[in-house]
Amino acid sequence: MGDIKDPQRVIPVVGLLTAPDFKDDLFGELESKTGRVLLKSEPFPFHHTTYYEQEMGSGLIRQWYAFENLVWPDALVDLKHVTNAMEMEHPNRHGGRRVNIDPGIVSLGNLVLASTKNYSHRTYLGRGIYAEVTLIFRQQRFVPLDWTYPDYREEKALDFFTETREILKRKLAEFQEN
């Protein structure tokens, strides 16, 4: 029998999918839990599917954000509930979403995203939330898995999450020094 130990802390991240004209300060409530935005990717066109267009319109933009405060991995459940509430605070004129917010956590070994939908490669965490390992860290870089969404397979995504991991690595080393 192994000893039960606390996991390493992780960096909370979100992926935003919005219409190009969407402007709002979304991060007030989230930053109260995760700290300020530490790193953000450049916005880029989301062209992988038309799944969101009926609800959110066309010409969607994808962007990722990493936050300053390290959290325990099980904070992912709360983050998903917070981001779901944030989405509902920004309805379009038909009552649908104007923004899609995908929370996740970056550890030294993977990127895990939260979902409200079950699937064969997802694990139930509690309170209606599932976890999906979306990227794994191998050979000094994050790499996709069979089920990884197309936009998370792009080089700009892999670079962003690899850079986020490097920040995590430095922060964990600082914790050990103190």
N, C-alpha and C positions, 0 to 999 in steps of 0.2 A: 504494500500500500504506500502510495506517495504522499508526501506532505502537501497540505493545501496551502497555497501561497497566493498573495495578491497578484493580479496581472500587472503588466506594465501599463502606464497611462498612454493615451493615444491623442491624436490631434483630430478635433471635429472639423468636418468639411461639409460644404453643400454645393450641389450643382443647381444652377438656375437655368430655367428655360423660359424665355419671355418674348413678347412681341418687341420689335425694334424700338417702338416709341414708349415702352414701359419705363417710367421713372418713378421711383419711390424709395424711401429709406426703409428697407425691409429688415434691417439687422438690429434695430433697437432692442427688441425682446431677446433675440438670439444672442446678441453680444453680452447681455446681462448674465447669460449662462456660460458662454464660451469665450468671452474676452473679445477684444477688437479683431477686425480683419487683419490677418498677418500677411497673407499672400493672396493674390487673385490672378487668374489667367486673363489673357486678352479675350474679349468677346469674339465669337466667330459664328458664322451661319450654321444653323442646324438643318441639315438636308437629308437625314437618314431615313425618315419616315414622315408620312402625312398624318399619323395617328392623332397628334395634338391640334391639327389645324382647324378642325370643325369647332373645337372649344375655344382655342386661343388665337386663331387667325394664322395667316401665312407669314413667311419671312422671319421665322423664329430665330432667336439668338441663344447660344449656349455659353455659359461662363461658370467657372469654378472658383470657390473661395475656401481658404483655410483660416482657422481661428487660433488666437494666441494661447488660450488656456488649455492645458492638457486635462483630459477627463478620463474617468474609468470607462472601459469598453461598454459596460451596461448602461451608460448614459445615452446610448443610441436610441433606446425606447422613448425616453423623454424628448430627445431631439426630434424624432419623427412626429410625436404629438404636437410639439411646438410648431414645426414647419407646416403640418397639416392645417393648424389653426391660422397660421399666417396666410396660407393660400386662400382660405375662405374669407379673409379680411380684404381681399382684392378681387372681388367678382367683376366679371364683364357685364355688359348690359343685359345678357341673357341668363345671368346667374351662374355661369360657369367660371372657371379660373382664368385669370390673366397671367398667372405665373405658376410654374411648376417648380417646387423646391425639393430636391432629393438630398436628404442628409446621409452622411456616412462618417466613418472613422478610418483614419490612416494609422496603422501600426507599423512596426519594423518589418512585419511579414506579409501584410496584405492591406487592401482597401475593402472595407465591408460597407455595403449600402443597406439602408432600411427600406422595407416595403410593407404594404398592408395586404399584399397578395401572396398566397402560398404557391409554391411550385416545387418540383422534385429536388432542386438544388438549394432550397432555402430552409432555414431552421427557425422554428418558432421561438421567440424570446419572451413573449408575454404581452398582455394588454393590447392584443390585436396586431402586434408587430413581428415581422419576420426579418431575418438577416441573410444577406447574400454576399458571399465572398466574390467580389467582382474582378479584382486583380490580385496577383500574388507577386512577391518580390523574389526574383531569381536572377542570378548572374548580374548583379549590380543595377537592376532595372525592374520596374513593374512590367508584368506581362499579362495579357488577357487570357481568359478561359473560354471554353466553348460557348457559354451563355452570356459572355460580356457584351453589353450593348455596344453598337457600332461607334457611337461618339466617344465612348470610353476606350476604344481600341486605337483611336487616332494618336499620332505622335505627340501632338500638343497636350493631350490628356495624360499620356504616359510620362511626359516630361514634367507636367505640373505635379502629379502625384509622387514622382521620384524626388522632385525638389522639396515637396512637403515632408517626405520621409527624412530627407537630410536635415531639415529643421527639427523634426522630432528627435532625431539621433543626437543633435547638439543639446537640445533641451533636456533629454534624459541624462546625458553626461553631466550637465550642470547640476541636476538634482543629486547625482551621486557624489559630486564634489562638496556639496553643502551639508 
